[in-house]
Amino acid sequence: MRASHFGWLFAAPALVIIGVFFFLPVLGALALSLTDFDLYALADLRNLRFVGLDNYWQLMHSREFWGALGNTCYFVALGVPLSVLASLLTALLVSSRLTRWPALFRTALFAPVVTTVVAVALVWRYLLHTRYGLLNWALGALGVHPLDWLGDPHWAMPAIVLFAVWKNFGYNMIILIAALQAVPEELHEAARLDGASFWQEFVRVTLPALRPTLLLVAILTAAGYFQLFAEPFVMTQGGPLQSTMSVVYLMYDQAFKWWNLGTASAVAFLLFLIVLVVTALEMRFLRRIEAP
């Protein structure tokens, strides 16, 4: 038996598990999206009908789907730059030679990432409360009229973006800290010897070295933010006036509220295609800026 055969033999258990618990469910969901599988079919499979691409066609003409997609794109467009910026700033601060106890700060800033979304979302609901919330209390101290953060359609999504950025920036911060440590110190010393200011050193040395990592972080963050669900589910239930209804929340509603499992599966695959296109565009942009 050749060495390559031994490799496949050792990989076989993992491949079987991946096939059973990933590829088969995905293929099953794809088949489900081509049917009208609903509560009646769940009770009796004889009620199941093959409808082809009708679920996708109906979604393409659904105002609810386009509204959810618009909310999701708004969340991604606002949340990803803020999250990457917050990660970069905190990584620079923690990695600074002037910062004492960097390990303590890394742990504290990473802590929100490993906390339960539901638990911290409930805490944030109280922080954003119109009358008793800490944020409105701080705004009132500055003379600003309290805002109905989660009850106003104009402020509900920005409030969720603020929460999501706070919850997730620590993960990207750790990645960027590792990238900062990989930048040769000789480059920084040469820039300082040439009289470069802090801003010039950051723009000419640090930022070019971090560019591939920043784009990787942006891709990972965008892919995760397109799957927005837990935050609006706990904080706003998709309201007010469906201003925080995301694509995944719509999929959840179709599957477990209305029991339109075929439509929900179609929503899932449309979201997959959207994320695939966005990721491909980001990867193309990454290859273009890395080309000599």
N, C-alpha and C positions, 0 to 999 in steps of 0.2 A: 504493500500500500504506500502510495507516494505521500509526501509531506502535505500537499494540498488537500488530500483526502482526510488526513487527520484534522486539518483546520476546519473543514466542513463538518466533521464528526463532532468536534468540540462546540462548534457554533450551532449545531442542530437544535439543542434544547431551547436556546434563546430564540431562534428563528421560529420554532413551533409556537412558543408562547406569544411572540409578536403576531404571527399569522392568526392564531385563534382569538386573541383578545384585541387586536387592532384591525387587521385587514378584513377579517370576516365581518365584524360589526360595520365597518365602513361600506363594504359591498352590500350588506343587508340594508343599511340606511339609504344607499343609492337606489336599490331596487324599491325600497319603500317610497321614495320620492316620486316614483313613476306610477303610484297607485293612489286610490282615494281612501287609504287606510284611516278609519275613524273609529268611534266608539262602537258602532254597529259591527264593523269588521272584527273588532277586538272580541266581541261576544260570539260571533259566528263568521269564520273565514269565508263562508259562501257569499257573504255580502261584499267581499273585497273585489274591486274592479281595477283593471289596468287602464290608466288614463294617459299614458305617455308623458309628454311635456306640458300637459295642461296645468299642473300645479305651478310650474315656472312661468307659464304664460299669464296665469292669474296674478301671480306676485308682481310681474312686470307692469301690470295695470292696476296695482293696489296702491292707493294713497297712503295707507297705513305702513306698507313696506318702505316706500320712498321716504316717508317721514322718519321712520326708525333709522334708515340708512343715513339720512341727513343729520340726525342727532348723533349717530355714531361717528360720522366723519368730522363733525364739529368737535366732538370730544377728543378724537385723535389729533386733529389739527391744532387744537389748543393745548392738549395735555402732553403730547410728545415733546414739543420744544421746551415747555416749562420743566418737564421731568428731566430732560437731558441737561438743561441749564442748571437746575438745582443740583443734579449729580456732579456736574463739572465743578461748580463753585465749592461744594462741600469737599470734594476730593482734593481740590487745590488747597483749601484751608487745612484739612487734616494732614496733608502731606507737607505743609509748610514747616520749615525748620523752627519757626517761632512758636509753633503750637506745642504746648506741654501736654503730656499724657495722650498721645494720639490713639493708642489702643482703646482708651476709655471713650473717646469721641466716636471712633469707628463702631464700637459696640452699641452706643446709645443711638447713633443715627441709623444703624442697621436694624435696630429692634422693631420698628413698625413693620418691616417686611415679614417677619416671622410671627407676628400677632394675627389673631383670627380676624378676618374681614368683618364678619357679622358683629363681633364684640366691639371693635373700634368704630364701626359705622354707627352703632347705637350711641356710643359716647359722643360722636360728632353730631348726631341729631340734637343732643342737648346743648352742645357748644354753639350750634347754629340756630337755637330756638329764638323765635322772634322777640319774646319778652324776657326770658330768663337766661338766654345764651351768653356765654362769656365774650364771644366776638362782638355781638351787638352792644354789650356793656362797654367794651373798649371803644367802639365807635361813638357811643353816647358820650363817653368822657372827652372825646375829641370834638364834640358838637355836631356829629353826623347823625341824622335820623336813622333809627333802627331799620334794618332791611328784613323782609320776609324771605330768607335765603331759600328755603325748600318749598315755599308756597307760591312764589312768583315765577311764572314761566321764563322770565328774562334772567333770573338769578339762580334757578335750580341747577342747571347744567354747569355753570361756572363753580358753584359750590361743590358739586361732585368732582369736577376737575381738580379743585383745590385739595379735596380729600384724597383723591387717587394719587396725585403728585406726592403728597406727604407720605402716603402709604408705601409707595414703590420706589422712590428715588434712591433709597439706601442700597438696593441691589446693584444698580448701575454705578453707584459711587464706589463700591468695592472693585468692580471691573476697571474703572478709571484710575483708582489708586494703584492697582497692579500695573496699568499701562504707564503711569507717571514714574513708577519705580524702574521701569525698563528704559526710560530715556537716559542716555549716557550723561553723567554729571559733567564730563569734559565739555559738552556743548554749552551748558549753562555757564561754566567758568569762562569759556572763550567769549561768550556774549557779554558777560560782565566786564571782562578785561577790555573789550572793545568799546566800553562806555554805554552799553544798551541799558535803557530804563527797564523797570519791571514790566511795563506794558509791551515794549518792544521785544523783550525776551520771551514773553508769553506768545506774542503773535508770530515771531520769526522762528522760535525754537520749539516751545511746548506744543502749540496748537498743530503745527504740521506733523509732529510725532504722534499726536493723539488722533489725527483725522481718521485713520481706518477704524480705530476703536470706537470713536464717536459715532461713525456710521453703523457699525455693528450694534451698538447700544440703541441707536434710533430704530433699526430694523426690529430688534427684539421687543422694544417698547411698543412700537406701532402694532406688531402682531398681537401682543398681549392686550393693548387698549381696544383693538377691534372686537375683543371678546367681552366687552363691558356687560356685566350682569349684576353681580352681587351688590354693588354700590347703589344703583337705583332701586333694586329689589328691596333692600332694607330701608333706605332713606326716603324714597319718594313713591315707590310702587309704580314707577313709570310716569307719574304726573309731575307737576300739574298740567293738565291739558295735553298729556302725552309728550311733554317737552323733554323728558328724560327717558323715553322709550327707546331702547337700543335694539339692534338686530337680534342679539341673543335673547333679550327679554321678549321680543316678539315671537321668537322660536319657542321659548318656554310657554308663553300664553297659548300658542297654537297647539302645542303638544299636551299640556297638562291642565289647561283651563277649558279649551274647546275640544280637545281630543282629536284634532286634525293632524294626526301623526304624519301623513303623507306630505301635507303642506309644511309642517315643521322641518321635515327632512330636506325638502326643497330649499327652505330658508338657510339651513346649515350648509348646503353645497354652494349656494350663491355667495354666502359669506366666505367660504373657502376660496372660491374663484377670485373674489375681491381682494382678499389678503394675498393670494398668490400673485396677482397682477401688481399690487403695491410693492410687495417684496422684490419682484423681478425688476421693477423700475428702480428701486433703491439699490439693488445689486449692480444694475447697469451703470448707475451714477457712481457707485463705488469704484468699479473697474475703470471708468473714464477718468476720475481724478487721480487714480493710482498709476495710470499709463504715463510713461516718460514723455 
